[in-house]
Amino acid sequence: MKSNILVLLFLLTLSSCSKEDEKPEVIKSEAKEITTFEIEGVTTEIDGDIIKIYAPASLDFYYWKPTINISEKASISPVINVKVDFTNPILFRVYAEDGSFKLYTTELILLEGLQEIVLKLGSKDGKQIAVDWYLGKINELNNKIQIDYSGDAVERWESWELFPFLAIETTNDLETEPANNHFIDLSIKDHQLTIPGLDKTYELSIQSSDNFIKGINLPIRREFISSNFARDAFPEYIVGLEEDDILFYTLKNQDLTNITPDYFKISDYASITPDSSLPQDFSEDVVIR
């Protein structure tokens, strides 16, 4: 009887050791989704296994570096670390931790709308066009257009009786307000451009990009103007100066600590600091922005 009890205890011990040696089953994730697919400045949408990329009509290239997020513990191929061309479909394979995978395909969808807007200069009869033209920057996400132009160029061509107008291109010749080849008043900085057929309106900003000093004089010399650009001065006076820095010729021992310019002209529509109407200490360098 005693021997039977010993055998039973031995078997129970073996059974206990066997259970301790068993490892718990590891369940690997089967998640294999592209959770987000984003391109800066472009609208995208994940529709099932199709990644739709809605390219604005104003673009003529389709090279992007997307930001892609996938399921935890999953991996993706190809991994995109540089800009690639999405003109043709790209196939993505997302691998789950358990080895299964899911395929996604990109689809480029070209939207209708504004393709290009350019500020040009031309005659009222359309027979003469200036060589100067300024391409608008179209921001489709914020519905904004910015055109920067050279005020000096406009002044030059106005003397030839050429006037600024907007050359506008759209898909399928969509009508716009203002219309294509519409002459425009550049003294007005903020406009709107509407495409009625798409019920879309842009904020249109047309600004002079010139930002330079055209002339400055201080009341410190009577016989001739007091200022000169460094590029026009004698070499011995311009050591350490930039080409467009301005020199002033003063009288010996003259007090320059409280001087207000008596003549000051900058680019049209530009602003400046410090205030040119206030006195400055010109005994030290004055930085003008």
WODA-V272171 format. One record per backbone hydrogen bond with DSSP energy under -0.5 kcal/mol. NH is the residue of the N-H (numbers start at 1). CO is the residue of the C=O. If there is no record, write none. Layout:
# WODA-V272171
NH;CO + NH;CO
This chain:
# WODA-V272171
5;1 + 6;2 + 7;3 + 8;4 + 9;5 + 10;6 + 11;7 + 12;8 + 13;9 + 14;10 + 15;11 + 16;12 + 17;13 + 18;14 + 19;15 + 20;16 + 21;17 + 22;18 + 27;25 + 28;26 + 35;33 + 35;69 + 36;69 + 38;67 + 39;42 + 42;39 + 43;54 + 45;52 + 47;45 + 47;50 + 48;46 + 50;47 + 51;105 + 52;45 + 52;50 + 53;107 + 54;43 + 54;52 + 55;53 + 55;109 + 59;56 + 64;62 + 64;84 + 66;64 + 67;38 + 68;66 + 69;36 + 71;33 + 74;71 + 75;95 + 77;93 + 80;78 + 81;79 + 84;64 + 86;62 + 86;84 + 92;90 + 92;104 + 93;77 + 94;102 + 95;75 + 95;93 + 96;100 + 98;29 + 99;96 + 102;94 + 104;92 + 105;49 + 106;90 + 107;51 + 109;53 + 109;107 + 110;108 + 111;55 + 111;109 + 115;169 + 116;169 + 118;167 + 119;134 + 120;118 + 120;165 + 121;132 + 122;163 + 123;128 + 126;123 + 130;121 + 134;119 + 136;117 + 137;146 + 138;136 + 139;137 + 139;144 + 140;138 + 143;139 + 144;139 + 145;203 + 146;137 + 147;205 + 149;207 + 151;149 + 154;150 + 155;151 + 156;152 + 157;153 + 158;154 + 159;155 + 160;157 + 161;158 + 162;157 + 163;122 + 165;120 + 166;182 + 167;118 + 167;165 + 168;166 + 169;116 + 171;113 + 173;170 + 174;171 + 177;194 + 181;166 + 182;166 + 182;179 + 184;164 + 186;184 + 188;185 + 189;187 + 191;189 + 191;204 + 193;202 + 194;177 + 195;200 + 196;194 + 198;195 + 199;195 + 199;196 + 200;195 + 202;193 + 203;143 + 204;191 + 204;202 + 205;145 + 205;203 + 206;189 + 206;204 + 207;147 + 207;205 + 209;149 + 210;149 + 214;212 + 214;265 + 215;265 + 217;263 + 219;260 + 220;218 + 221;218 + 228;247 + 230;245 + 231;243 + 232;229 + 233;230 + 237;234 + 238;235 + 241;238 + 245;242 + 247;228 + 249;226 + 250;248 + 254;251 + 256;254 + 259;280 + 262;217 + 263;217 + 265;215 + 267;212 + 270;267 + 278;275 + 280;259 + 282;256 + 282;280 + 284;281 + 287;285 + 288;286 + 289;273
